[in-house]
Amino acid sequence: MKGARLAPEVKPSTTTDAASGLTFWTISNLNGGQCANGVHKALRLAFHDSIGFSPSRTAAGQFGGGGSDGSIIEHSNIELTFPPNGNLQAIVEAERTAALTHNVSFADMVQFAAAAGMANCPGSPRLEFMAGRPFTSQASPSGLVPGPGNSVTQILNRMADAGFSADETVDLLASHSIAAQVGLNTGIRGSPLDSTPDVFDSQFFVETLLEGVLNPGPTTGFAEVLSPLPGEFRMQSDFAMARDPRTACRWQALAADQALMASAFRAAMVKQATLGNDRSTLVDCSSVIPNPPANPNVPTIPGGKTLADIQGSCAATPFPALPIAPGPIPTIPAVAV
């Protein structure tokens, strides 16, 4: 794998020293093979780089961004000043160093780290990795990364401009199943968005539908709304997406079906990872991505809660009767960030 220098005739099963080296780097540096904060940062960086892509701006005669082009690393002095890109400096510098060491493009590095990092997470699908993106980019325009304080309409409009349907937007939010917040409420740094932040599972979609009853910290943070569980952080945008009629039925479907969540997330990531690129010029190097561990657990309603606490919002289908986890209401511990 040599970024844009890979020739189209290279077989997809071929691995090079660069690919092997990057696989080792990713497993060693993203929390030592665990599904933890480094993996989430790599996944978040991949989205924030890729979503800098606006065909509508391009059609209006402006530069609409290059999509999955590595510009968030190459032009970090510009793009990391955008408010939604906060707390990405460390992962940007780590991936910059790895890309330069292994002579791969920043664009390939960003997508590779996300795909290989997710292989640490039980329940994750094995993500595709295509190599051969260009080595150069332009800085993305500001205003293209949706944030937790945006309305559902703002988020869906931005994602539609980049080519994603409402369902695909929900599918990509499966990334929040392994997420924790850092800067939205600094008083409770590391508070997860669901009760199983080290597993790629549908607990995020279940728990976001529980009635909010408390603040997990002493103060309310930016874009924060009431949480159902002590220690768990809830974003305003997640709360709203779970209940909006344009997205609620997809949200509920992923809550009840972890296999669907995994396959839908993979399909949406395939699209995201190649935004702004011609797939026919890229080489499939997915063979270097390890198989993630399985997740044998089923989605549950947390202990101490019942189906009555679920705010089902899909008019077409009632929320399914999931099993209730044993024990009292859990307190969700913060994760290292």
N, C-alpha and C positions, 0 to 999 in steps of 0.2 A: 504494500500500500504506500504510494508515494504522491498523494494528493493529485494535483492536475497532471502530474507526470506519468500517471498510470495509462498505459495504452489500452484501447478498447478490446484488443485481442487477448488480454490477460484473462485466464479462466477464473470464474468466480471462486473456485475452491483454492486458488493459489494464495499462499500467505508469504509475506516477506519479513525480513528482519525488523522493518519498521512496524509492521502490524503486530508482530510478537512482542516487540518492546513496548508498544503502547498498551497492549493487553496487560502486560506485567505492571506497567506504571499505573494503569487505572485500578487494578485490583489492589495494589499495594498502597496507593495514596488515597483512594476514596474509602476511608474508614476500614482499611485492612480486610476487605472482603465482607464487611457487614453492610446492612441496609440502614445507613445512618445519614447524618447531615451532609456529608460530602457528596453522596449520591443525589440527594435532593437539590443541592446547589448546582451540580452538573446538569441535572434535568431542567432546572429552572433557567440556567444559562442558555440551553438549547432553544427553549421557547422564546426567550427574550431576544436572542439573535435572529431567529427565523421569522418572527412576526413583524419584523421591520420590513414589511412588504405591502405596498399599496398600489394595485393596478389602477385604482381611480385617480390617484395623484399622477401616475404616469400618463394616463389618458388626458389629464388636464395640462400636460406639458411640464410637470414638475418631476423631480427625481423622487420616485416612490420607494426607494430602498431596494437592497439586493436580496432580501430574504435570508436563506441559510448560507451566508457568505462569510461568516467569521468577523464581520465588521465590529462586533461588540468587543473583540480583543484588539484588532488592528487599530481601531479608533476609540479605545476605551477612555481616552482623555475627553472625548465628546459624549459618548453614549452613556457612560457611567454617571454623568451629571443629570440624566433624565430621572425624575423621581421614582418611576416604577422599577428602575434598575439598581436600587439601593442594596447594599450588603452583598455585592457580587465581586468586589475587588479581589478578594483572596483567590477565588476559583478562576477568575480571569488570568491572574498572574501565574497560577499553577499550570493552567492549560497552555498559556503562552510559552512557558519554559519547556514543557513537554513537546509541543509542536516544533519549536526551534531545534530541540535536541534530536528529534527523530525525522526532521526534514519533511514534515507534512504541513498542509495548509491549515491555517487557523479554522477555516470553515469545516474541514474534515475532523479536526481535533474536537471541536465543540460537539459534533454529532456522535463521534466515536465514544467520547467520555460518557455521554448520556446513555448510549446503548449498552456499553460494557458495564457501566455503573449499575444499571437496572438489573443486570444479571446477578447482583448481590441480593436482590429482594425476593423473598419467597412469594410465589403467586404471580410474579411478573411474567408477561409474555417475553419470548426471546425477540428482541427488536432487530429490525433490519439495519445494516450499515452499508451504505453506498459510498465509495471513495472516488475522488477525482475532481472535487470542487476547486475553483481557481484560488490562486495564492494572494490575489489582491482584491480590494473592495473599496467602496466609498462609505463614508459615515452615514448611518441611517438617519432619516429625518426624525425629529421629535414628535411625540403625540401618537405613536403607532402601537405602543404596548399598553393593553388594557390593564387596569389596576383594580384593587379590591374596593375602592370607593366609587367605581363606575356603576351606573345603572345597568340592568339587564339589556335594555335597548341599546345603550352605548356599546356594551360588550359584543352583542350579537351583530350590530352594524359593523364594528371594526373587524370582527372575525369573518363576516361575510365578504368584506372587501378583500380579505386575504384568501378567500376561496373555501371557507369552512361553513357548513350548515349549522343550525342550532344543535342538532344531535351530535355532530362532530365536536362542537365546542364543549358540550357536556362530557364527551368521551375523553377529551384532553384533560379535563379537570380530575380525572382519576389520578393524576400526578399528586393531587393533594392528599391522597391516602398515605403517602410517606412523608408528609410535610410538617414543618413547624414554623411558627412565626418568630422573627427576630426583631424587626424594627417597628412593627405596627403598635406594639405595647412593650416598651423596653423594661417595664417593671416585672414582666413575666417572660423574659426572653427564653426561647426554646419550648414554649407551650405548643403541643402538637394540635393538629386539626382533626385528629380522631384518636381513638384509644389504642390503636395498633400501628404506630408510625414506623415500625420496623418490618412491616408486612404489607405487600401490595394486595389489598383486599377491599371489599365493598363496605367495610364499617364506616368509612367516610361518608358514603352516600346514605347509609342508614341513620347515622348519628346527626347529620345535618338536618334531617327531617324531624328530630325530636324537638319538643317545645323548649325554647330557651328560658331558663329560670334563674340564672346567676351570672355574676361577673367573676371570672377566674382570678382576677387581680384586684388590687386596691383601687385602681382607677380604670376608666374605659379608654381603650386605645383608639388609634385612627382606624376607621372602617371596621370597628368591632361592634358586634351585637351580642345579646345575651346567649350564654352557652348552656347546654343541657347537663354538662358534667364538670365537676371541680377539676381545674387544671387544663381543660380543653378550650382552645381558642376557636372562635367562630368569626369568619369574615362576613361582612355585610353582603358582598357579592355572592358568596356561596349560599347564604341564607335565602337571598332573593331568587337565585337561579333554581334552587330546589323547589320553589313554590310558584314560579311564573308559569302560566299555561303554555307557553312556547317551549318550555324545557322540562316541566315537571314529570311528564310521562317517561321521558328518556331517563331522567334522574332516578325515578322509581324502578325502572327496569334494571338499571345497573346495580341498584341497592339489593335487589333480590337474586341477581345472577352473576356470580363472580367470573364464570367462564365468558359470558358476554362482555363484561367489563374489560377483561384482558384482551379479547380479540378486537373489540372496538377501539381500545386504546392503541393497540399495535397498528391498526389500519390508519388511525388519525396521525400517528407518529410517522408513518411512511410518507404521508402527504407533507407534514410539517418539515421533515428533515430535508426535503428537496425543493422547498419553495424557492423560486427564482432560478432554479437550475434545470438543465435539460437532462432528464434521466437517461436518455440514450447515450450520453457522453460519459456516464458514470459506470463504475465497476462494482459489482456486488461482492463485497468482502464480508458478508454476514457470517461466514464460517469461522471468523476469529472471535465472534461473540459467544461467550459460554452460555450454557443452558441454565436458567435460573432454577433455584430449588422450588419444589412444589409447596403449595399451602393446603394442608389437609382440612383446615377449619371451614366452617360454614358461616354465613352472616347471621348475626344474632342481635336482638335488642339487649342493650346492656342491663346488667343486674340492677334490680331496684326500679326498673322502668317497665312499662307494659305497652301493648299496642295502642292503648288510649293516649299515650304520650306522643305518638307519631302524628305529625300534621300532614297527612296525605293530601296531595294537591293535584293528583292526576284524575281528572273528571271521568276518564274512560274506564279506569280500572281501580278497584280498591287496593290499598296497600296489603301485601301478602302477610299471612300470619307466621312470622319468623319465630324461631325458638328464643326463649329468654335466657340469658346467661345466668348461672347461679350466683348467689351472693348479693351483698348490698350494692348501692350505687358506688361505682369505682371512682377513685381520685386518680387522675392521669398525671404521671410524673413528667416533668420537663425533660427534654433531651439535650445532649451536648450540642452547642452551636459555635 
